[in-house]
């Protein structure tokens, strides 16, 4: 009898979870964000005082459970992000913040960095989960992705093996310059020495020695289709302080790139969010995500 009751309760729980998930992803917007017109310079620093002068909107996020690898409800570590936006009439800055007890900014076996992304629809039928399920039925979306590791690359220099393991054995690499331990990119200025970096040799767009920005622009049209854009108009900066991450993305309102979302004065639009908590093993599809939130341009 107890087993039967337990199974019934589990079934009800699964049904409730599925109903919530379908409601959450049905397309109903969950917040209204006001983009404020700023006089003077656009605040791109996450800690700029101007951010205290514009409305902050809470946006609900939930664990990604629509496809594997997924997060369960019990694995969720945050329930909301806070979003704000400024425009100076030429560019726009989006500020996203969320609670995180400690920053995760390096990569190792079983160790992952914190990250956040904002997403915009490039097609009317685009869903907030990567535009939709399949390429055939999905609408195209643009995603702008910031990662804690890349921020550390900018703030402290390229993060190599010895930054994670200071006492690691260092081999002598042919064509690398100087004595061991070799450092990246200083010891590997000779293009011939790049043969040791398999991802770079394969043309992986994530294999960057001298990163200029901690953010990347991407496009997607359904699960498994995310593709880096060759050019990026976005700048970004993230700061962790007092148990909270705050990240600002900024870019021109309009560009000539057909894969870029275009902002229009006085128009309404939609934005969605995704957050990865590194200490909880979040990476790839194991993330927290939101439905579309509305925004209003001045």
ABEGO torsion letter per residue (X at the ends): XAAAAAAAAAAAAAAAAAAAAAAAAAGBBABBBBBBBBBEBBBABAABAAAAABBBBBBBBBBBAABOBBBBAAABABABBBBBBBBAGABBBBBBBBBBABBBABBBBGBBBBBBBBBBBABAABBABGGEABAAABBBBBBBBBBAAAAAAAAAEBBBAAAABAABBBBBBBGBBEBOBBBOAAAAABAAAAAABAAAAAGBAABBABBABABBBBBBBEBGABBBBABBABBBBBBBBGGBBBBBBBBBABBABAABBBBBBGBBBBBBBBBBBAAAGBBEABBBBBBBBBBBBX
